[in-house]
Amino acid sequence: MSDAVPSCEGGDVVAPVDRWLPLEGLDNIRDVGGLPLRDGGSTRTGVLLRSASLKWCTASDITHLVEEFGLQLVLDLRTRREIEINVSPPALAEAGVETVALSFIPEEGRELPETEDDVDPLIHIYLGYLRDRSDNVVTAVRRLATAGPTLVHCAAGKDRTGVFVALVLDAVGVERDAVVADYALSAERIEALFRRWTAASGDPMPDDLTPHLPRAEAMAAVLAHLDAEHGGAAGWLRAHGLEEEHLARLRERLVG
């Protein structure tokens, strides 16, 4: 697996580390370190992991996360119902890891925003997270800014996690192409995720996984919307209550 991401100049910027973690029970887990910054340098490793649900974490995985990565905080972006159905291993809490549930989807009523005929529904869904649960989005960023090594996840680690990580990376100054490419990288693990899920449920594998793949153009459009409305992700976070102190601490943590 190559960690190269496209640059605006047409070449490749190669991250200095392999960001995937080869864990037994997690098929879509990677470090957001090693991504190029607009002003030079790259994001720090060992600060933030992004992942699918932790339901299938093995004892060995938890040992690695706690002892090697130093995991202290888990940000769980799923709904209460998802958490009840797919419970994370209690060994995480027993190891001293704090889990904070901050759903990016309303717990009751309308789960996704209505769409218009001329706009990609996925863009509406992603902007809906920011519109409908802005309080939880900002709280998650605030917790990341003040915590030790952190892991953020939803169900597949693709959509809700993708929006959160993209927001954070843009806010700390990661190159736009690299932000979008990190989001799209989950496509490499979608088949493995579905194989794990269908093996557990007994359901057949879908004939076509294309509808489930992340689409770079959708994330690029979301970030362009934040540019137009707020001057970028940092402006959106400020407009929704994130203090300058926490924005500065977020940058210090991820950029150094």
N, C-alpha and C positions, 0 to 999 in steps of 0.2 A: 504494500500500500504506500502510495506516494503522498507526502504531505505538501506537495507543491500546490500553490494557489496562484491564479492568474493575477498579473499586475496590470495597472492601467496603461503601462507602456507596451504591453503585449508579451513580455517575458514571463518567467516564473519566479516567484519568491519562494524559496524552499525553507520550510520551518526546520530548525536545528534538532528537533526531537521527533520521535515517533509518538504521536499523541494518543493512539489507541492503547487501552489497558487490556491485556489478555487475561480476562477473568473468566471463571467457569460459568457463572450464572448471569452474566450481563453481556449482551451482544452489542450494545450501542453505548459504550462508555469511553470517553476520551477527555484529555486535559486540554484546556483552552490556552495553555502556554505556547509560546513559540510563534505567535501571529504577528505580522509586521505592523508597526505603528506608522501613522502618517508623518510624524516628525522624526522617524528613525528609531531603531531598536525594536524590541518585540515584547510581547506579554510574558509574564513570569509563569513558570511551571510550578506545580505544587500548591496552587491557590484555589483553583476552581475546576471541578469535574462536572461534566454533563452526562446524563445517563437516562436509560429507560427505567421502568419500575424495578425496585429492588427485591421484588417478591422471590426471585429465584437465586438470590445471593447465597452462596455456600459459606460454610465456616471458613474455608480457605480465603474466599473473597473478602470476608469481613476482616480477617486477620491482616490481609494486604492493605485494605482501605484504612484501617486504624493504625497499624504499626508502620507501614511503609509510607503511605500518603499522609498520615497524621489526621485523618478525618475527625472533625469536631462538630460539624453542623450539616444537616440534610434539609434542603428546602423542597418540600413535596407540593407540587402544583396541581395535584389531582383533586377531584371533588371528594366529599365525605363518602359517598357511595362507592367510588372507585377504591378508596382506602379500605373500606370495610370488606370489599370483595377480594381484593388483592393485598393482603396484609404484608407489610415489610417484616423481615426477621426480627424477633425480639432481642436477638443477640447484639444488634446495633445499640439499642438503648443500654443493654447490660454492659457494653463496652464503654459507656459514657458519651455516646454520640447523641446530641440533641436533634430531634426532628421537629420542624415547624411546618404545619400544613397551611398553605396559602393558595387556595384554589384560584385559577385564572378563569373559571367558568362560574356563572351564578349558580348557587346551590339549589335554587328553586325557580320555577317558571321558565322563561325563555332561555335556552342554553346558548344559542348562537344568534348573532344579529341578522336582521333581514337583509337580503341582497337585492341589488338592482341588476337589470338585465345586461347593462353594458360594463359591469365591473366584475372581475374575477372573484367568485365566492370565497376563495381562500384568503384573499386580501381582506375581505370583510370580516372573516372569522378572526384573523390575526389582529386587525384593528379593534375588533370587538373585545378581545382580551384587555386591551389597553383602555378602552372606553368603559366597559362594564365592571372591571375589577382593578381600576387604577390604584385603589388603596392597597390592595394586596401586592400589586406589582412594585410599588414604591417601598412597601414594607420589606419585600424580599431583597430589593437592592440595598436597603438600609442595613438589613441583617448581614448580607454578604460583606458590606463595607466594614463592619465592626467585628466579624467573626474570624476564627482561625480557618484552616483548610475546610472547604465547603463542597458539597455535591448537590446539584440541582437536578430534579427529574420530574417527569410526568408519567405517562403510560409507555409511550414509545421513545421518549426523549427527542422528539422531532418537532412538534408544533408548538405547544406551550413552552417547552424548554427552549426550542429554537428562537421564539420571540424574545424570551427573557435574556438569553445569552447574546443575541444580536443587539438588544438594547444596551446591555452592559458593555459589550465590546465597542460599539459606536461611541458610547459616552466617554470611554477612556482613550479614544483616539486611534483605534485600529483601522487600517486601511479598509475602505468600503468593499473592495473586491474580496478581501480576506474574510470580512464579516459574512458576506453572502456565501462564500465558498465553504466556510465552516458549517453554516446551516445546511447547505446542500450535501455535505459529506455523510450525513446520516443515510443517504440513499445506499451506501455500500453495505449497510447492516439490516436493511428492511427484510430481505429474504430470511436471514437468520432469525430475526424476531418472529416472523410469521411461522417459521418451522418450530420454534419453541412453543409458541402459543397454540398452534394446531395439534402438536404432539400432546400437550397437556389437556386440551379440550376434547380431542378425538374428532374435531372437524377437519374437512379436507383443506389442503392448501388452495388459496385462490388461484384461478387460472391466469389472472393478470394482476400483477402488483403495481402496475403503473399508476393507478389512481391514489396509491398510498405513498408514493415517493415525494420527497420534498422538491419544490420547484423554485429554483433560484430567482426567477423573475418575480415571483410573489413576494419574497422577502425584500428584493431590491425595490419593489413598488412601495412596500410598507415604510422602508427607510427613507425613500424619496418623499413620502407623505409627511414624515416627521421633519424632514428638512424644510419643506414648504411651510408647514404650520408652526414649527417651534425652533427652527434652526438646527435640528438634529435631536438625537436621543437625550443628550444632556439638557437641552432646553425643555423637552417634554417632561423630564424628571423634575426639573426646577418648577415648572408650571403646575405640577401635581404634588408639590409639597416636599420634595427632597431638599434637605438643607445643603448649603455650599460645603459645610464641614464634612458631610457624608460623601458628597461627590468627590471632594479632595481625597478623602480616605480610600474611596473606591479606586481612584487612580493610583494612589500610593501602593495599594495592595497588588493590583494587577500589572502595574507598570514598573514600580520600584523607584 
